[in-house]
């Protein structure tokens, strides 16, 4: 089996259908779909279970597991252990594939056999507005995540050998990709968007986010003065932007976003 698509979720009844539909509608079918639920108290599980026959009819292995975990990264680790594909792609509840041909385009690109990590661009979503966001250069990994996790495929063997560190509650994926980069694993960039990513889900705990990023640099011996200064500068700017947004009415914010290039429709190109 080529790919394991994994969705971790908890009380996601309002957004889970969009995610599952985008997986079900993929034209490429050599994949399995694993939903790891953390013990939802709403209708998340019943909604997911209602799709079992649809996946079965397409010959796609579809599995749902619901059990306690200590957070998203623990849930992701648990799901990886259940996966049977050569590659893993995490598509979190509330995010979705840009179009039905994404997996087929990835297969057609021919980069999988020679890579350890394959990553594409992403479409950011904020309410009803969308922005194409190109992945940064890989050298950015020495400071922050250069791409969106939902746009990346990772060899399953690497995720099983190097599970996400649950020490980090926000940045464990950043730590993983930094570890792979320093180990000189092979990264390949896809010149198209893979996922639509809801930026409303970004962590609002900027203080903890900054601390985790600094702790990761410290863990790998990369916490020099210049990198710490750059991190603090970037996070300071983001904190200020958050503060400003809270003070500006939503219609005005949307107007500013449109002027900055945000669109009312998804455009899968720069």
Secondary structure, DSSP 8 states (H G I E B T S, - for coil): --EEEEEEESS-TTTHHHHHHHHHT-S---EEEEEEE---SSSHHHHHHTTHHHHHHTT-EEEEEE---SSHHHHHHHHHHH--SSEEEE--TT-EESSTTHHHHHHHHT-GGG-SEEEEEEEEEETTEEEEE----GGGGGTS-SS-GGGEEEEHHHHHHS---TT-SS-HHHHHHHHHHHTT--EEEEEEEEEEEEGGGS-S-HHHHHHHHHHHHHHTT---HHHHHHHHHHHHHHHHHHHHHHHS-HHHHHHHHHHTT-BSS--S--
